[in-house]
Amino acid sequence: MKKKHFITVDWCSDGNRGIFCDKNGKSFHQKEPYTKQEMAKILGAFYLILNPESLAFTEEEINRYNEWTPLAEYNNFFGIARK
């Protein structure tokens, strides 16, 4: 199974990590793990409170992340997809 690396976030380190994506489900993913600098550039000023990690998932694993929570910090356009 082919895996892609996604930006995952855990808002205020509350223990509920999910995939960072927009309200249409479009996420940031690539073949190689994201560096801290790449994630900081994408997440901007909220990098620290989002506690990002680059994690690899198969398409089957990604399909389980279907509950979306908007983030007011991104005008509710971006949010977190969780299981």
Secondary structure, 3 states (H helix, E strand, C coil): CCCEEEEEECHHHCCCCEEEEECCCCECEECCCCCHHHHHHHHHHHHHHHCCEEEEECHHHHCCCCEEEECHHHCCCEEEEEC
